[in-house]
Amino acid sequence: MGKQDITQRYIEVTADDLPLTCPMPNMSLWNAHPRVGIPLNHGGEARCPYCGTLYKFKGELPKGHH
């Protein structure tokens, strides 16, 4: 994944992105908020409480992931 702007509102993530945080390491930080952990729900989706970006897991969640 290349550099992304934190204003992007939908991001697909994979097991390589876990543990998931927002902003993600590859996002531009000039307009970022504090880094927060984003727990994925059982459907593999979660929203950042700061910027509202929707993260959706692509594929099957790894076993043991909460």
C-alpha positions as a printed Julia matrix, in Angstrom:
66×3 Matrix{Float64}:
   0.0     0.0    0.0
   1.35    3.47  -0.87
   1.07    6.66   1.17
  -2.54    7.4    2.04
  -4.27   10.49   3.31
  -6.04   10.17   6.67
  -9.16   11.64   5.07
  -9.77    8.4    3.18
 -13.0     6.97   4.6
 -12.79    3.28   3.61
  -9.72    1.06   3.83
  -9.45   -2.68   3.27
  -6.94   -4.33   5.59
  -5.28   -7.74   5.71
  -3.53   -9.85   8.34
  -0.32   -7.92   7.56
  -1.99   -4.77   8.97
  -2.76   -6.34  12.37
  -2.72   -5.13  15.04
  -4.74   -2.37  13.43
  -4.16    1.26  14.38
  -5.41    4.55  13.0
  -3.66    6.36  11.52
  -1.94    3.42   9.85
   1.87    3.6    9.47
   1.61    4.38   5.74
  -0.7     7.39   6.16
   0.4    10.99   5.86
   0.79   12.31   9.38
   0.47   16.05   8.76
  -3.28   15.95   9.44
  -3.42   12.91  11.72
  -5.05   12.45  15.09
  -3.56   10.52  18.04
  -2.78    6.89  17.17
  -5.47    4.54  18.5
  -5.91    0.78  18.39
  -8.87   -0.32  16.28
 -10.45   -3.62  17.35
 -12.24   -5.39  14.52
 -15.7    -6.73  15.33
 -16.73  -10.28  14.48
 -17.73   -9.17  11.0
 -14.23   -7.87  10.38
 -15.17   -4.18  10.38
 -14.45   -1.22  12.64
 -14.58    2.58  12.56
 -12.01    4.96  13.92
 -13.56    7.0   16.75
 -11.56   10.09  15.7
 -11.88   10.35  11.93
 -14.65    7.86  11.15
 -12.59    5.86   8.64
 -14.14    2.44   8.09
 -11.7    -0.46   8.17
 -12.84   -3.72   6.63
 -10.83   -6.91   6.84
 -10.26   -8.56   3.46
 -10.23  -12.35   3.68
 -10.61  -14.58   6.71
  -9.73  -13.17  10.12
  -6.79  -15.0   11.72
  -7.74  -17.47  14.45
  -7.53  -16.02  17.93
  -8.07  -12.44  16.73
 -10.39  -10.51  19.08
